Amino acid sequence: MPFIPHTSAEIDEMLNKIGVLSIETLFEEVPDRLHCPPLDLSPPLGEMAVSRLMRERADADAGGLCFIGAGAYEHHIPAAVWEIASRGEFLTAYTPYQAEASQGTLQVLYEFQTMMAGLTAMDASNASLYDGGSGLGEAVLMAVRANPDHNKVVLIPASVHPHYRQVVETMTQDQGIEIIEIPFDPVEGRVALKSLASFRGKKVAALVIPQPNFFGILEEVDELTDWAKAEGAVVIGLVNPLTLGLLKPPGEWGEEGADIACGDGQPLGSPLSSGGPYFGFLCCKQKLLRQMPGRIVGRTEDPSGRSGMILTLQAREQHIRRSRATSNICTSQGIMTVAAVIHLSLLGPEGLAKVAAMCHAKTVALVNKLTAIPGVSRQFTGPFFHEAALRLPKPTAAILAQLSRLGIQGGYRLGEAYAKLDKAILICATETKTEEDLDFYADTLVWALNVKESF
Amino acid sequence: MTTTIFDASRAGRSNRQHAPQDSQTPLDIPERFLRKTPPLLPQVGELQVVRHFTLLSQMNFSVDTQFYPLGSCTMKYNPRICHVLASLPGFLNRHPLATEGSGQGVLRSLYELQEMLQEISGMQAVSLTPMAGAQGEFAGVAMIRAYHRSRGDEGRTEMLVPDAAHGTNPATAAMCGYTVREIPTNAQGDVDLDALQLAVGPQTAGLMLTNPSTLGVFERAVERMAAIVHEAGGLLYYDGANLNAVTGWVRPGDMGFDAVHFNVHKTFATPHGGGGPGAGPVGVGNRLAPFLPLPVVQKQIRDNGREWFSWMSEKDLPQSIGRLSTFAGNVGILLRAHIYLRMIGAEGLKRVAEFATLNANYLMARLTEAGFAVAFPKRRATHEFIITLKREADEFGISALDFAKRLLDFGFHAPTMYFPSLVPECLLIEPTETETKETLDRFADAMIAIRQEARDYPQRLLKAPLAVPVPGGGIGRLDATRAARKPDLIWKESAVL
C-alpha cells in the first residue's frame, strides 16, 4: 500500500485491541446514505510512471529566454540554497509551536527578520506572509488599524502592480476601506506630487509608495513620503528587496521615513515556478509592532539563562483573539524564508549590491539595443531600475506570441492592465542575461517586426 | 541557541562566485535614490553558510525525523518524489506571465488537480489560487457574501461558527465583514441542534463547519444542520482541515455543503515547510461557481482537435470575488498535490482515511486501557482524538503543557495542546496513516511513563523539557512571557549571547 506501512498481522492486532472486526466498523457513525460510491480518479501510477509523466510535461514547458519581470524575476540562485533548504528537517517540520523542538526553524526566522528589517531600515519584521500582493493587502489593513483617527481611505498609485491592486481590493472590500487610485504622470510614468494635492487635509489613512514602480520607474519617494507624513498618513513602502542592495530603504525616505515596508521576497531565492510559492514580507517601525499580522519570532531565555527563540506577541493572532485578531493568517511561507536567508547569507551586502547593479546595467543595455530599432521607443521618461516600458510599432500580443515561438519570452503586455498603454510592453533583463542574449532578443525583434503578416 | 550567522560575519569576507562580474557601465542612477550605508547582511564564506544552516536544521523536530502527532495538522509523510518532480527545471524556471503555449504541462496538471478535487469533494467547480487554508476560508466566505449580495439579500450579517472551531473561522468571518455568532457543542461532542435552530434567521449568511469536527468526532446530524441553515437562506462552508479522516468515504458536497477548502499540506501530503507554504484550494457547488477567485484553469478543444489549457480572467468570470494572490497561488505546492493524487488514486485515497482512522482508534484504545481519560469515550475516534489530563492536573499538580514538554524529551513532537479550548487540559492527538504500529506503541508507552513520573517526580515534569534529543537540545523550557514583555525580534551588534 503506497505510504501505508501496516502488515495484515498488525491490522488484526490493532482491530483486536480496539474491539472491532473490521476497519469499516470504525466509520459506523457516518450515516450510511452519505457513503459515496468509488471516486472516479485516474488509475494510480507507480513512482516510475509518474516520474515519466511529469518529466514529459516539465520538458514541454521550457519557455526559452525570459525577459519578463512584472513582479517575478529570474535570478541566479546559488546551488547551496535549495540543497540546504530542502533538508527534511526544515521541509517537513510544522509551524514552530513547540519552541524547544523547533530551534532550527525559529532561529532561521529570527535571522530572516533581522535581514529584512536591515534591508528596509525598519525596526521589526514578521516571519513572512503569503506573497507580495496579499502582503500589501495586510499592510493596508494594518495601516488603517494604526491610524484610527483618520478616514478609512488609502491612496494607491496606478503605478503599483495591477494584480497587487486587485488583491488589495479583494481583501479590503468588506472592511469599509475606500481605495483611491492615484494616476501616474503619462510622460514620466510615475506619481507627480501635484496629483496628491486634492487630498490635502482629507485625513487619508495611508499612502502606498512603490519603489521601483510597476513600470520600473523610480518614484520621488522622499517628497511623496514627506507629503504623506505632513498629512498624518501612514506611509507604506512597496519595494523589491533585491533592489535594496542599492536603493534607499523605505525607513530612510524623506525626513522621517516610511512606517511600513512590504513586498514580494521572490527575488531572494524563490524560483519563478509559474507564480509561486514566493513569500511576502512586512516590516514596520516600532510603534506599529502590535498591529503587525502574522507570525513573529523573538529571543528569550530558559530557566538557566540560556538564549532560545520562540513565537511571540501571539495576542495579536487568530488562535488567541479569534474574530478580533489582526488577520486570519496562521502560517508564514516558512521554507521560502529559509531559502531567502541562505540566499542573502551567500550574497552578503556586496553581492546583493552587485546583482542589483548588474540587473540595472543589463536592462539599460537592452533598452538601448531595442530602442535603436526603428519604431521602438521608451514609453516613459522617468529614471528606471531594471524594467522598462517600450512602445512597439505593431500589435503587442502578436509580437510577443511571435517571439515566444522563437524562444523568447519578450515581456508583459501592458495593455492587459492599462488600456492607454496598449502599444507598450514591459521588459526586464536581470544579471542572468549575457550580451549575446540581449543581441539575440534585438535581432529576433527586428525579424518579428518585419514579418509581413503576423500569423 | 547557537550563534547567529551575523556573529560569524567578518568585514571583507565574501563569496565572489555568486556575484556577477563588475558591470562595465557606471551606475547612472541619481544619488538621491541610493542607499548611503550597506544593509546589515552577514559577510561569510560558503562553507560557513552551509554549516550554519545545516546545524540549524538538525535542531528541529520534523516528520522525517520524529513522530509528530499534532492534532488537526495531519503531519503525514511527504513523499520525496513529489518534491523531486515538482522541482524539475521546466516547472521551476517558467515565468508566471510567460505565454500559455509555454505552460501546457503545468496548466494541464493544474486542470487535472481541479477535476480531482471536484470529484473528491463532490463539488462542481474548483479554484486553486488560495495560498493557505485560511485564504481558502476567506475565499469561501467571500463567495457566500457575494452570492447573497448578487441576489440583493443585504440583510445577512451573521456568520455561525461552532464554539469548537479553529480560530481562523471567526477571524475569517470578521475579515469578510461578518458578525460571528458561536453555536455551542453538546455533551456528546455534536453541535447543539436546538441552539442552531434558534440561532438561524434572516440575518444568517451561513455556517462554517469542520466535519469531522475539531473534537475528533463525526457530526452525525450534519444533514439536519445543512437543512436548518439552508431553510433559513444561509449557505454552508466546509473547513477541510479534517478531510484526511473521510477521503473516499464521504464527500462534503453530498453532506450538503456549498463551499469547501482543502488543505493540500494536510490531506495531500505536501510538506509543511516549518509553517508554509501550503495551499488552500476552494471547491463550490453551482450556486457559488460564478464567484470563484481568479485565476482558474480552463480546457478548450482547438480547431485541430487538440486540448488547450488556459487561465480564465475577469472577462470569463465577471462576478468573481477577485484575486487572492499576485499570480496563480502556490503552483509548486499544487503540483506536489497533483503528483500525490496521481500516485494513490481513488483506492489509495479511501485507504488513507481508513488507516488514519485505524491508527487513531488504536492509539485511543491503548491510552484508554492505560487509564487516560478520553474526551468522548463513547464515540469512535475519527483520524484524531482528544484526551483530557484534568484528573492528572488535579492529582499531581501538572498540566497538559508539562506533559507535552516532557514528550519532547522522549523524542516525540507534542500533540496539539489546549485546543479545542472547551476540553480542559487537553491534548489533540492525530497519528496519521503513515505511522507504524510500533511507533504508536512507543508513544503510548511514553505517555504511560510520563504519567508515572508525574506521580513520582512531578518536579521533573514542571521543568521539562530536560534534554530534547536534537543538537542544541539541552535547552530548558523557554520563557514565553519574557519574550512578549521585552520583544527582542532582530539581532543587534551589541547583543550579548
Interface residues (C-beta under 8 A of the other chain):
Chain A: M1 P2 F3 I4 P5 H6 E10 I11 E13 M14 L15 K17 I18 G19 V20 I23 L26 F27 E28 E29 V30 P31 L34 H35 C36 P38 L39 D40 L41 S42 P43 P44 L45 G46 E47 V50 S51 L53 M54 R55 E56 R57 A58 D59 A60 D61 A62 G63 G64 C66 I68 A70 G71 A72 E74 H76 P78 A80 W82 E83 I84 A85 S86 R87 G88 E89 F90 L91 T92 A93 Y94 T95 P96 Y97 Q98 A99 E100 A101 S102 Q103 G104 T105 Q107 V108 Y110 E111 Q113 T114 M115 A117 G118 L119 A121 D123 A124 S125 A127 S128 Y130 D131 G132 G133 S134 H161 H163 Y164 Q166 V167 E169 T170 M171 Q173 D174 Q175 G176 L218 V221 D222 L244 G245 L246 L247 K248 P249 E252 D264 P271 L272 S273 S274 G275 G276 P277 Y278 F279 L289 R295 I296 V297 G298 R299 T300 E301 D302 P303 S304 R306 S307 G308 M309 I310 T312 L313 Q314 A315 E317 Q318 H319 I320 R321 R322 S323 R324 A325 S327 N328 I329 C330 T331 S332 Q333 G334 I335 M336 V338 V341 I342 L344 S345 L346 L347 G348 P349 E350 G351 L352 A353 K354 V355 A357 M358 H360 A361 V364 A365 P383 F385 L400 A401 S404 R405 Q409 Y412 E431
Chain B: M1 T2 T4 I5 F6 R13 S14 N15 R16 Q17 H18 A19 P20 Q21 D22 S23 Q24 T25 L27 D28 I29 P30 R32 F33 L34 R35 K36 P38 P39 L40 L41 P42 Q43 V44 E46 V49 V50 H52 F53 T54 L56 S57 Q58 M59 N60 F61 S62 V63 D64 T65 Q66 Y68 L70 C73 M75 K76 Y77 N78 P79 I81 H83 V84 L85 A86 S87 L88 P89 G90 F91 L92 N93 R94 H95 P96 L97 A98 T99 G101 S102 G103 Q104 G105 V106 R108 S109 E112 M116 E119 I120 G122 M131 A132 G133 A134 Q135 E137 F138 A142 R145 H166 G167 T168 P170 A171 T172 A173 A174 M175 C176 G177 V180 V217 F218 R220 V222 E223 V246 G248 W249 V250 R251 D254 M255 A269 P271 H272 G273 G274 G275 G276 P277 G278 P293 I321 G322 R323 L324 S325 T326 F327 A328 G329 N330 V331 G332 I333 L335 I339 L341 R342 M343 I344 G345 A346 E347 G348 L349 K350 R351 V352 E354 F355 T357 L358 N359 N361 Y362 A365 R366 E369 R379 R380 A381 A404 K405 L408 H413 A414 T416 F419 E433 T434 E435 T436 K437 K463 P465 V468 V470 G472 G473 G474 I475 G476 R477 L478 D479 A480 R482 A483 A484 P487 D488 L489 I490 W491 L497
